[in-house]
């Protein structure tokens, strides 16, 4: 018997062992308590965790995140009070920014640092928009595109991104050939030096 094949059975046997289960439960409760303590000391942890996954979040997202770390060793009233207090602290954090209501009427929030990063990107894009100092690969576009099997839209996109502008954007739905187009654009750039 291969070791890998036997392992799942061994793990199932251990999981049915009350001592193993009690050990695992105790360890998980310690981790949960440590993480809850970290959150109470620094509510920004929640904001950072939520904005690592999405640009904005709702009160419900905060509640879901907090629920994962709230210990089970408190009474129902203590749990509700701790939960409500932490949720209020997260939403009142200096790092939390209220964006407004979404189409469903939920208030949406983001982090100050994420909004700053987005603003910096937009500022950089604005500065680059009119700059044509990137170099011009247009001389090689026709050579490369003459033998390529790109669609008309893809060929136009290659011309767009390999032009003299320092910033050129292309968007499209999944499966529409953006990667194929960029492969050809990379070849145009390599020909241009």
C-alpha positions as CSV (number, residue, x, y, z in Angstrom):
1,X,0.0,0.0,0.0
2,X,1.3,3.4,-0.9
3,X,1.7,5.9,2.0
4,X,-0.4,8.5,0.3
5,X,-3.3,6.1,-0.2
6,X,-3.3,5.0,3.5
7,X,-3.1,8.5,4.9
8,X,-6.7,9.6,4.4
9,X,-7.9,6.5,6.3
10,X,-5.4,7.2,9.1
11,X,-6.7,10.8,9.3
12,X,-10.3,9.6,9.4
13,X,-9.4,7.2,12.3
14,X,-7.7,10.1,14.2
15,X,-10.7,12.4,13.6
16,X,-12.9,9.8,15.2
17,X,-10.6,9.6,18.2
18,X,-12.1,11.8,21.0
19,X,-8.6,12.7,22.4
20,X,-7.5,13.9,19.0
21,X,-10.8,15.8,18.5
22,X,-10.5,17.5,21.9
23,X,-6.9,18.4,21.2
24,X,-7.8,19.9,17.8
25,X,-10.7,21.8,19.3
26,X,-8.6,23.2,22.1
27,X,-5.9,24.3,19.6
28,X,-8.5,26.0,17.4
29,X,-10.0,27.8,20.3
30,X,-6.6,29.1,21.3
31,X,-6.0,30.4,17.7
32,X,-9.5,31.9,17.7
33,X,-8.9,33.7,21.0
34,X,-5.5,35.0,19.9
35,X,-7.0,36.3,16.6
36,X,-9.9,37.9,18.4
37,X,-7.5,39.6,20.8
38,X,-5.4,40.9,17.8
39,X,-8.6,42.3,16.3
40,X,-9.7,44.0,19.5
41,X,-6.3,45.7,19.8
42,X,-6.2,46.7,16.1
43,X,-9.6,46.7,14.3
44,X,-7.7,47.8,11.1
45,X,-6.9,44.1,10.7
46,X,-10.5,43.5,9.6
47,X,-10.5,46.4,7.2
48,X,-7.2,45.2,5.6
49,X,-8.4,41.6,5.4
50,X,-11.7,42.6,3.7
51,X,-10.0,45.0,1.2
52,X,-7.5,42.4,0.3
53,X,-10.3,40.4,-1.1
54,X,-12.5,43.2,-2.6
55,X,-12.3,46.9,-3.1
56,X,-15.3,47.6,-0.9
57,X,-17.3,45.8,1.8
58,X,-20.5,46.1,3.7
59,X,-21.5,45.8,7.4
60,X,-22.5,42.2,6.6
61,X,-19.0,41.4,5.4
62,X,-17.6,42.8,8.6
63,X,-20.0,40.7,10.6
64,X,-19.1,37.5,8.7
65,X,-15.4,38.2,9.3
66,X,-15.8,38.9,13.0
67,X,-18.1,35.9,13.5
68,X,-15.2,33.6,12.4
69,X,-13.0,34.8,15.4
70,X,-15.6,35.4,18.1
71,X,-15.0,32.9,20.9
72,X,-17.7,30.5,22.1
73,X,-16.8,30.8,25.8
74,X,-19.1,33.7,26.4
75,X,-22.8,34.0,27.2
76,X,-25.1,35.0,24.4
77,X,-25.4,38.5,25.8
78,X,-21.6,38.8,26.1
79,X,-21.2,37.5,22.6
80,X,-23.7,40.0,21.2
81,X,-22.1,42.9,23.1
82,X,-18.6,42.0,22.0
83,X,-19.7,41.5,18.4
84,X,-21.6,44.8,18.2
85,X,-18.8,46.7,19.9
86,X,-16.1,45.3,17.5
87,X,-18.3,45.9,14.5
88,X,-18.8,49.5,15.5
89,X,-15.0,49.9,16.2
90,X,-14.2,48.5,12.7
91,X,-16.6,50.8,10.9
92,X,-15.4,53.8,13.0
93,X,-11.8,53.0,12.4
94,X,-9.7,55.8,10.9
95,X,-8.8,53.5,8.0
96,X,-12.5,52.8,7.2
97,X,-14.1,55.1,4.6
98,X,-17.9,55.2,3.9
99,X,-18.3,55.2,0.1
100,X,-22.1,55.4,0.0
101,X,-25.0,53.1,-0.7
102,X,-24.9,50.4,-3.4
103,X,-27.8,49.5,-5.7
104,X,-29.3,47.2,-3.0
105,X,-29.3,50.0,-0.4
106,X,-26.3,48.6,1.6
107,X,-23.7,51.1,2.9
108,X,-20.4,50.2,1.3
109,X,-17.0,50.9,2.8
110,X,-13.4,50.8,1.7
111,X,-10.0,51.5,3.3
112,X,-8.2,54.8,3.2
113,X,-5.0,53.1,2.0
114,X,-6.8,51.3,-0.9
115,X,-8.5,54.5,-2.0
116,X,-5.1,56.3,-1.8
117,X,-3.5,53.6,-4.0
118,X,-6.3,53.8,-6.5
119,X,-6.0,57.6,-6.6
120,X,-2.2,57.3,-7.2
121,X,-2.8,54.9,-10.1
122,X,-5.3,57.3,-11.7
123,X,-2.8,60.2,-11.2
124,X,0.0,58.1,-12.8
125,X,-2.3,57.2,-15.7
126,X,-3.3,60.8,-16.2
127,X,0.4,61.8,-16.4
128,X,1.2,59.0,-18.8
129,X,-1.8,59.5,-21.0
130,X,-0.4,62.3,-23.1
131,X,3.2,61.2,-23.0
132,X,4.4,59.7,-26.3
133,X,8.0,59.1,-25.2
134,X,7.6,55.3,-24.9
135,X,9.0,54.6,-28.3
136,X,7.1,53.7,-31.4
137,X,6.7,50.1,-32.6
138,X,4.3,51.0,-35.4
139,X,7.0,50.3,-38.0
140,X,6.8,46.7,-37.1
141,X,3.1,46.4,-36.7
142,X,2.3,45.6,-40.3
143,X,5.1,43.1,-40.6
144,X,3.8,41.1,-37.6
145,X,0.1,41.6,-38.4
146,X,0.5,40.6,-42.0
147,X,1.0,36.9,-41.1
148,X,-1.0,36.8,-37.9
149,X,-4.4,35.2,-37.7
150,X,-5.9,37.8,-35.4
151,X,-9.4,39.2,-35.9
152,X,-9.9,42.7,-37.0
153,X,-10.6,43.9,-33.4
154,X,-7.5,42.0,-32.1
155,X,-5.3,43.6,-34.8
156,X,-6.7,47.0,-33.9
157,X,-5.9,46.3,-30.3
158,X,-2.3,45.4,-31.2
159,X,-1.9,48.6,-33.1
160,X,-3.4,50.5,-30.1
161,X,-1.1,49.0,-27.4
162,X,2.1,49.1,-29.5
163,X,1.7,52.7,-30.5
164,X,3.8,55.6,-29.1
165,X,1.6,56.2,-26.0
166,X,3.1,55.2,-22.6
167,X,-0.3,54.0,-21.5
168,X,-2.8,52.0,-23.6
169,X,-5.7,50.1,-22.2
170,X,-7.5,47.1,-23.6
171,X,-10.6,45.5,-22.0
172,X,-12.7,42.6,-23.1
173,X,-14.7,39.7,-21.8
174,X,-13.1,36.4,-20.9
175,X,-12.3,34.3,-23.9
176,X,-12.3,37.2,-26.4
177,X,-8.6,36.8,-27.3
178,X,-6.9,39.4,-25.1
179,X,-4.0,37.0,-24.3
180,X,-3.6,36.0,-27.9
181,X,-3.6,39.7,-28.9
182,X,-1.0,40.5,-26.2
183,X,1.3,37.7,-27.5
184,X,1.3,39.4,-30.9
185,X,1.9,42.8,-29.3
186,X,4.8,41.4,-27.4
187,X,6.3,40.1,-30.7
188,X,5.8,43.6,-32.2
189,X,7.6,45.1,-29.2
190,X,10.5,42.6,-29.4
191,X,10.9,43.5,-33.1
192,X,11.1,47.2,-32.2
193,X,13.8,46.6,-29.6
